[in-house]
Amino acid sequence: MIPIGCRWKHFKTVMKHKAVVYRECRACGITWQGIIHDLSKLSPVEFSPSAKYFQGTGSPIEKEKAEKGYSEAWLHHKGHNRHHWEWWTDFGDNGEIIANKIPSDYVIEMICDWIGAGMVYSGEEWTQAEPLNYYNKVRAGRHFHPETEEVIVKLLEIIRDEGLEEFHRVCRTRYPLLTIYEKV
């Protein structure tokens, strides 16, 4: 039985994350995606194991993976949420990983997700450099279409160098970076 305290703390963390992602998505012009972002985290298949492995300082998914070798919550989550790069990958006939181009709205939501996770877990210590630092830390294990990766890096550099307001403006106006990306 999962203690009610862990369930409550996990619920509050999820809702805090959703609130930050909603704010960021809304500022970027994708309000609906901000509203529905990570709703699957409230489903029993994701919520129960995540509450069981709740830590408060990082993703419970990593703790579940460390104990079991995999995470049922993560397997469900990445398959039901298009803002995760894994949703856009497939395998070719020879087993090679095929990274498909991610539509710009999901690229934006993915970055808003990284911002939200960073702000929730880092709190007052979060900086504009954190999303790019996070990406550089995990990038070797990710599979992105080259054009998708290029736009991700450029958007993360905008956040680091010019701030969230400029990131929001670029996303809202789709100019010039996303306009070019969407036409290819």
DOTI-154600 format. One line per field, with one value per atom (N, C-alpha, C, O): residue in one letter; atom name; x, y, z. Coordinates in steps of 0.05 Angstrom, whole numbers. Example, Ala and Ser with C-alpha at 12.3 -4.5 7.8 and 13.67 -1.06 7.14 Angstrom:
BEGIN
r [a;a;a;a;s;s;s;s]
a [N;CA;C;O;N;CA;C;O]
east [264;246;264;285;257;273;258;268]
north [-114;-90;-66;-66;-45;-21;1;23]
up [156;156;156;169;142;143;157;161]
end
This chain:
BEGIN
r [m;m;m;m;i;i;i;i;p;p;p;p;i;i;i;i;g;g;g;g;c;c;c;c;r;r;r;r;w;w;w;w;k;k;k;k;h;h;h;h;f;f;f;f;k;k;k;k;t;t;t;t;v;v;v;v;m;m;m;m;k;k;k;k;h;h;h;h;k;k;k;k;a;a;a;a;v;v;v;v;v;v;v;v;y;y;y;y;r;r;r;r;e;e;e;e;c;c;c;c;r;r;r;r;a;a;a;a;c;c;c;c;g;g;g;g;i;i;i;i;t;t;t;t;w;w;w;w;q;q;q;q;g;g;g;g;i;i;i;i;i;i;i;i;h;h;h;h;d;d;d;d;l;l;l;l;s;s;s;s;k;k;k;k;l;l;l;l;s;s;s;s;p;p;p;p;v;v;v;v;e;e;e;e;f;f;f;f;s;s;s;s;p;p;p;p;s;s;s;s;a;a;a;a;k;k;k;k;y;y;y;y;f;f;f;f;q;q;q;q;g;g;g;g;t;t;t;t;g;g;g;g;s;s;s;s;p;p;p;p;i;i;i;i;e;e;e;e;k;k;k;k;e;e;e;e;k;k;k;k;a;a;a;a;e;e;e;e;k;k;k;k;g;g;g;g;y;y;y;y;s;s;s;s;e;e;e;e;a;a;a;a;w;w;w;w;l;l;l;l;h;h;h;h;h;h;h;h;k;k;k;k;g;g;g;g;h;h;h;h;n;n;n;n;r;r;r;r;h;h;h;h;h;h;h;h;w;w;w;w;e;e;e;e;w;w;w;w;w;w;w;w;t;t;t;t;d;d;d;d;f;f;f;f;g;g;g;g;d;d;d;d;n;n;n;n;g;g;g;g;e;e;e;e;i;i;i;i;i;i;i;i;a;a;a;a;n;n;n;n;k;k;k;k;i;i;i;i;p;p;p;p;s;s;s;s;d;d;d;d;y;y;y;y;v;v;v;v;i;i;i;i;e;e;e;e;m;m;m;m;i;i;i;i;c;c;c;c;d;d;d;d;w;w;w;w;i;i;i;i;g;g;g;g;a;a;a;a;g;g;g;g;m;m;m;m;v;v;v;v;y;y;y;y;s;s;s;s;g;g;g;g;e;e;e;e;e;e;e;e;w;w;w;w;t;t;t;t;q;q;q;q;a;a;a;a;e;e;e;e;p;p;p;p;l;l;l;l;n;n;n;n;y;y;y;y;y;y;y;y;n;n;n;n;k;k;k;k;v;v;v;v;r;r;r;r;a;a;a;a;g;g;g;g;r;r;r;r;h;h;h;h;f;f;f;f;h;h;h;h;p;p;p;p;e;e;e;e;t;t;t;t;e;e;e;e;e;e;e;e;v;v;v;v;i;i;i;i;v;v;v;v;k;k;k;k;l;l;l;l;l;l;l;l;e;e;e;e;i;i;i;i;i;i;i;i;r;r;r;r;d;d;d;d;e;e;e;e;g;g;g;g;l;l;l;l;e;e;e;e;e;e;e;e;f;f;f;f;h;h;h;h;r;r;r;r;v;v;v;v;c;c;c;c;r;r;r;r;t;t;t;t;r;r;r;r;y;y;y;y;p;p;p;p;l;l;l;l;l;l;l;l;t;t;t;t;i;i;i;i;y;y;y;y;e;e;e;e;k;k;k;k;v;v;v;v]
a [N;CA;C;O;N;CA;C;O;N;CA;C;O;N;CA;C;O;N;CA;C;O;N;CA;C;O;N;CA;C;O;N;CA;C;O;N;CA;C;O;N;CA;C;O;N;CA;C;O;N;CA;C;O;N;CA;C;O;N;CA;C;O;N;CA;C;O;N;CA;C;O;N;CA;C;O;N;CA;C;O;N;CA;C;O;N;CA;C;O;N;CA;C;O;N;CA;C;O;N;CA;C;O;N;CA;C;O;N;CA;C;O;N;CA;C;O;N;CA;C;O;N;CA;C;O;N;CA;C;O;N;CA;C;O;N;CA;C;O;N;CA;C;O;N;CA;C;O;N;CA;C;O;N;CA;C;O;N;CA;C;O;N;CA;C;O;N;CA;C;O;N;CA;C;O;N;CA;C;O;N;CA;C;O;N;CA;C;O;N;CA;C;O;N;CA;C;O;N;CA;C;O;N;CA;C;O;N;CA;C;O;N;CA;C;O;N;CA;C;O;N;CA;C;O;N;CA;C;O;N;CA;C;O;N;CA;C;O;N;CA;C;O;N;CA;C;O;N;CA;C;O;N;CA;C;O;N;CA;C;O;N;CA;C;O;N;CA;C;O;N;CA;C;O;N;CA;C;O;N;CA;C;O;N;CA;C;O;N;CA;C;O;N;CA;C;O;N;CA;C;O;N;CA;C;O;N;CA;C;O;N;CA;C;O;N;CA;C;O;N;CA;C;O;N;CA;C;O;N;CA;C;O;N;CA;C;O;N;CA;C;O;N;CA;C;O;N;CA;C;O;N;CA;C;O;N;CA;C;O;N;CA;C;O;N;CA;C;O;N;CA;C;O;N;CA;C;O;N;CA;C;O;N;CA;C;O;N;CA;C;O;N;CA;C;O;N;CA;C;O;N;CA;C;O;N;CA;C;O;N;CA;C;O;N;CA;C;O;N;CA;C;O;N;CA;C;O;N;CA;C;O;N;CA;C;O;N;CA;C;O;N;CA;C;O;N;CA;C;O;N;CA;C;O;N;CA;C;O;N;CA;C;O;N;CA;C;O;N;CA;C;O;N;CA;C;O;N;CA;C;O;N;CA;C;O;N;CA;C;O;N;CA;C;O;N;CA;C;O;N;CA;C;O;N;CA;C;O;N;CA;C;O;N;CA;C;O;N;CA;C;O;N;CA;C;O;N;CA;C;O;N;CA;C;O;N;CA;C;O;N;CA;C;O;N;CA;C;O;N;CA;C;O;N;CA;C;O;N;CA;C;O;N;CA;C;O;N;CA;C;O;N;CA;C;O;N;CA;C;O;N;CA;C;O;N;CA;C;O;N;CA;C;O;N;CA;C;O;N;CA;C;O;N;CA;C;O;N;CA;C;O;N;CA;C;O;N;CA;C;O;N;CA;C;O;N;CA;C;O;N;CA;C;O;N;CA;C;O;N;CA;C;O;N;CA;C;O;N;CA;C;O;N;CA;C;O;N;CA;C;O;N;CA;C;O;N;CA;C;O;N;CA;C;O;N;CA;C;O;N;CA;C;O;N;CA;C;O;N;CA;C;O;N;CA;C;O;N;CA;C;O;N;CA;C;O;N;CA;C;O;N;CA;C;O;N;CA;C;O;N;CA;C;O;N;CA;C;O;N;CA;C;O;N;CA;C;O;N;CA;C;O;N;CA;C;O;N;CA;C;O;N;CA;C;O;N;CA;C;O;N;CA;C;O;N;CA;C;O;N;CA;C;O;N;CA;C;O;N;CA;C;O;N;CA;C;O;N;CA;C;O;N;CA;C;O;N;CA;C;O;N;CA;C;O;N;CA;C;O;N;CA;C;O;N;CA;C;O;N;CA;C;O;N;CA;C;O]
east [17;0;18;36;11;26;15;-9;32;23;9;18;-12;-27;-9;-13;10;29;44;48;53;68;50;58;25;6;1;1;-3;-10;14;11;38;62;67;73;63;66;45;52;20;-1;6;3;15;22;45;45;65;87;78;86;61;50;34;37;18;1;19;13;39;58;71;74;80;93;73;80;49;29;23;19;23;18;40;34;65;87;86;89;82;81;57;60;34;12;19;14;31;39;58;55;78;97;84;88;67;53;35;34;21;3;18;10;41;58;69;75;71;81;59;65;34;12;0;-14;7;-5;-20;-13;-40;-55;-67;-65;-80;-93;-73;-79;-50;-29;-21;-15;-21;-14;-36;-30;-61;-83;-82;-84;-77;-78;-51;-49;-30;-3;-3;-12;8;14;-11;-9;-35;-59;-56;-68;-41;-38;-24;-25;-10;3;-17;-11;-42;-63;-77;-95;-70;-82;-70;-47;-84;-74;-47;-30;-44;-19;5;28;2;24;25;47;2;2;11;27;1;8;38;49;51;80;95;115;87;101;98;117;75;72;88;100;90;106;135;149;145;174;179;201;160;163;187;192;203;227;225;235;212;210;233;230;255;278;284;302;269;273;251;233;253;231;230;250;206;202;207;212;206;210;239;243;258;286;290;304;276;278;265;276;243;230;247;250;260;278;301;310;312;335;328;344;304;295;287;294;271;259;273;269;289;301;284;293;261;242;221;220;205;184;158;156;139;112;100;88;104;93;105;91;131;145;137;132;135;127;100;95;82;55;57;45;72;73;84;72;107;119;103;106;87;70;44;29;37;12;15;-4;40;45;65;88;54;70;92;108;93;115;141;161;140;164;176;162;202;215;211;210;208;205;179;178;159;134;139;125;160;165;187;196;195;215;202;182;215;206;231;253;227;249;246;224;268;269;271;273;270;271;296;295;318;343;347;369;327;329;340;342;347;357;335;311;343;323;318;337;293;285;273;253;287;277;262;273;236;219;219;223;214;212;188;166;192;171;158;172;131;118;125;129;126;136;121;133;94;79;88;88;96;105;134;141;150;177;175;189;157;153;143;153;123;113;135;137;152;174;192;201;199;217;203;215;177;162;161;162;160;162;189;190;210;237;239;251;228;228;213;222;189;172;185;184;197;211;234;238;249;272;263;275;243;233;222;226;208;196;218;218;237;257;280;292;287;309;299;315;274;263;277;281;285;298;325;334;337;363;361;382;337;333;344;340;358;368;360;352;362;356;374;367;397;416;408;417;391;385;373;382;354;343;365;365;382;404;424;433;430;449;437;451;411;398;400;407;393;394;421;424;442;469;477;492;466;472;460;473;436;422;422;413;433;431;442;431;463;475;456;458;438;419;392;374;390;365;368;390;346;346;326;302;338;322;328;351;308;312;331;329;351;370;357;367;336;323;309;309;298;286;307;303;329;351;361;367;363;373;354;364;328;310;309;306;311;312;336;332;359;383;380;387;370;367;347;352;325;306;318;314;333;346;367;371;381;400;387;397;363;348;340;343;331;324;349;348;371;396;406;413;406;419;400;409;375;356;333;318;328;308;282;277;265;239;221;206;221;203;208;190;234;241;234;224;238;230;200;191;184;155;148;131;161;156;162;145;185;192;171;163;163;143;116;103;107;81;80;61;102;101;111;106;124;136;156;161;167;185;212;213;233;235;241;236;251;261;240;245;217;197;183;174;181;169;185;173;211;228;226;223;226;225;199;199;177;151;147;131;162;159;175;169;194;212;198;209]
north [-24;0;25;27;43;68;88;94;99;118;142;152;152;174;199;215;202;225;225;246;202;200;206;220;196;202;232;244;245;273;290;308;283;298;295;314;270;266;282;295;282;297;327;339;338;366;372;393;354;358;358;375;339;337;363;374;372;395;421;439;422;445;445;466;422;419;427;442;416;423;453;464;466;495;510;529;503;517;512;530;486;480;494;504;495;510;540;551;552;580;584;603;566;569;564;578;543;537;560;567;571;593;617;630;622;645;640;659;614;607;605;600;608;607;579;575;560;533;526;507;542;540;512;501;501;476;454;437;454;434;438;419;463;468;457;447;459;448;418;407;404;375;362;337;378;368;348;354;325;304;295;286;297;287;257;247;242;214;208;186;228;223;218;208;226;221;195;187;180;153;133;137;113;93;81;77;74;61;79;69;105;123;134;136;140;154;136;144;111;93;87;91;78;73;99;98;121;146;156;167;151;158;139;148;114;95;102;100;112;118;148;158;163;192;199;186;219;228;257;266;273;302;318;343;305;320;312;324;294;284;266;260;256;240;213;199;204;178;155;133;162;143;132;107;149;140;121;101;126;108;81;60;81;56;40;16;54;41;28;6;42;32;7;-12;6;-18;-41;-64;-36;-57;-61;-82;-42;-44;-31;-29;-23;-10;5;2;21;35;32;41;19;17;44;49;62;89;103;116;100;113;101;115;74;61;71;76;75;85;115;123;130;159;167;183;156;165;156;167;135;126;141;137;158;173;203;218;212;241;249;241;263;269;289;294;301;320;305;318;279;263;253;242;256;248;219;212;202;173;168;148;184;181;182;170;197;202;184;188;164;145;118;111;105;78;62;72;37;20;12;5;12;4;-27;-40;-37;-66;-79;-103;-65;-76;-69;-74;-58;-51;-24;-16;-9;18;36;33;56;75;97;109;101;122;145;142;168;192;209;220;211;227;256;262;274;303;307;298;322;328;354;374;355;380;402;396;426;448;452;458;449;452;432;439;408;388;393;387;405;414;435;434;454;476;464;472;446;434;419;419;405;389;408;402;431;450;462;466;468;478;457;464;431;410;410;407;413;414;438;436;461;485;479;485;467;461;442;446;421;402;415;411;431;445;464;465;480;499;485;495;463;449;436;438;422;408;425;419;447;464;488;500;495;517;543;551;557;584;583;603;559;557;554;553;553;550;575;597;570;592;588;565;608;606;586;577;581;562;533;515;528;501;483;460;493;475;466;442;483;476;457;438;463;446;418;398;416;390;376;352;390;377;367;344;383;374;350;333;348;325;299;278;301;277;272;251;290;290;265;256;253;229;205;189;204;182;188;171;210;218;214;215;209;206;226;223;246;267;268;263;275;282;306;324;307;329;357;375;361;387;393;416;373;377;384;403;370;376;404;418;413;440;461;480;458;477;476;497;452;450;466;482;461;475;505;520;514;543;555;577;541;551;552;570;531;530;552;563;558;580;607;624;610;634;638;660;616;618;626;644;612;618;647;660;655;681;705;727;701;723;722;742;699;696;684;679;678;665;682;672;708;725;724;724;723;721;694;691;673;646;645;635;657;659;673;665;696;712;696;695;683;667;644;639;632;610;620;608;643;654;663;658;677;689;669;673;648;628;640;629;663;677;682;688;679;666;636;621;628;601;580;561;582;560;561;541;585;587;570;556;572;556;527;510;519;491;478;456;493;482;478;461;492;490;467;458;457;436;409;389]
up [0;0;0;16;-18;-20;1;1;18;38;25;4;38;28;25;7;43;41;15;3;6;-19;-43;-61;-41;-63;-64;-86;-41;-40;-50;-66;-41;-50;-80;-93;-90;-119;-134;-154;-125;-138;-139;-160;-117;-116;-135;-148;-137;-155;-184;-200;-191;-218;-224;-246;-206;-211;-213;-229;-197;-199;-226;-239;-235;-261;-283;-301;-281;-302;-302;-324;-279;-279;-293;-308;-288;-301;-331;-347;-339;-368;-381;-403;-368;-378;-383;-405;-363;-366;-390;-405;-392;-414;-441;-460;-443;-468;-476;-500;-457;-463;-473;-492;-461;-470;-498;-512;-505;-532;-553;-576;-545;-564;-568;-588;-551;-553;-528;-514;-521;-496;-492;-470;-513;-509;-501;-484;-513;-506;-477;-463;-468;-440;-421;-400;-430;-413;-411;-389;-434;-433;-427;-426;-424;-420;-396;-374;-401;-381;-366;-343;-377;-364;-358;-339;-374;-369;-343;-332;-331;-305;-283;-262;-289;-269;-272;-256;-293;-297;-278;-269;-270;-250;-258;-241;-284;-293;-289;-286;-289;-285;-256;-245;-246;-219;-197;-180;-196;-173;-171;-150;-193;-190;-184;-170;-196;-192;-163;-152;-151;-123;-105;-85;-113;-97;-97;-77;-120;-122;-119;-127;-109;-105;-89;-68;-98;-84;-76;-56;-94;-89;-101;-104;-108;-119;-147;-159;-158;-185;-194;-178;-218;-229;-215;-211;-207;-195;-215;-207;-240;-261;-260;-263;-255;-253;-229;-231;-207;-184;-190;-182;-204;-211;-230;-228;-250;-268;-254;-260;-234;-219;-204;-202;-194;-178;-196;-190;-217;-233;-260;-272;-269;-295;-317;-340;-311;-329;-312;-288;-326;-312;-328;-350;-316;-329;-334;-355;-314;-317;-342;-357;-345;-367;-394;-413;-395;-420;-429;-453;-410;-417;-425;-444;-409;-412;-439;-454;-447;-472;-496;-518;-493;-515;-517;-537;-498;-498;-499;-497;-501;-501;-523;-522;-542;-566;-562;-580;-538;-533;-524;-518;-524;-519;-545;-562;-548;-573;-579;-603;-559;-564;-580;-595;-577;-592;-622;-638;-630;-658;-670;-692;-655;-665;-672;-661;-690;-699;-706;-705;-713;-721;-750;-759;-764;-792;-793;-773;-817;-822;-810;-802;-809;-799;-769;-758;-756;-728;-723;-699;-744;-739;-729;-736;-713;-702;-723;-733;-728;-747;-731;-717;-732;-717;-737;-756;-733;-751;-741;-718;-760;-754;-736;-741;-714;-695;-702;-706;-705;-711;-690;-667;-700;-683;-657;-636;-657;-632;-611;-587;-619;-599;-591;-569;-609;-601;-580;-559;-584;-565;-538;-517;-539;-514;-500;-475;-515;-503;-488;-465;-500;-486;-462;-442;-465;-442;-419;-396;-427;-407;-393;-368;-407;-395;-376;-355;-385;-368;-342;-320;-345;-322;-303;-279;-313;-296;-281;-257;-296;-284;-262;-241;-268;-248;-223;-201;-227;-204;-187;-162;-200;-185;-175;-155;-190;-182;-165;-150;-167;-151;-157;-180;-136;-139;-153;-162;-155;-168;-198;-212;-209;-238;-252;-243;-274;-291;-320;-327;-336;-365;-379;-401;-368;-380;-375;-389;-355;-347;-369;-372;-385;-406;-426;-434;-434;-453;-439;-451;-414;-399;-396;-400;-390;-388;-415;-416;-436;-463;-470;-479;-464;-470;-454;-463;-430;-412;-423;-421;-434;-442;-472;-482;-487;-516;-529;-549;-519;-531;-532;-550;-513;-512;-526;-525;-540;-553;-583;-594;-596;-625;-637;-636;-650;-663;-692;-701;-708;-736;-736;-719;-754;-754;-754;-740;-769;-770;-743;-734;-731;-704;-684;-668;-684;-665;-669;-650;-694;-700;-688;-675;-691;-680;-650;-637;-638;-609;-598;-580;-609;-599;-602;-584;-625;-629;-609;-598;-603;-584;-556;-540;-549;-522;-520;-498;-541;-541;-538;-525;-550;-546;-517;-506;-504;-476;-459;-443;-464;-449;-454;-435;-479;-486;-484;-478;-490;-492;-473;-469;-461;-440;-450;-474;-431;-436;-453;-470;-448;-464;-494;-510;-501;-529;-540;-563;-524;-532;-537;-558;-520;-523;-549;-564;-554;-578;-603;-622;-604;-628;-632;-655;-611;-613;-622;-639;-611;-618;-647;-661;-655;-682;-704;-727;-695;-714;-733;-754;-725;-743;-731;-707;-745;-771;-769;-788;-746;-743;-748;-764;-736;-738;-765;-775;-777;-804;-824;-840;-823;-841;-835;-853;-809;-801;-810;-820;-807;-814;-844;-852;-861;-890;-901;-924;-887;-897;-895;-903]
end
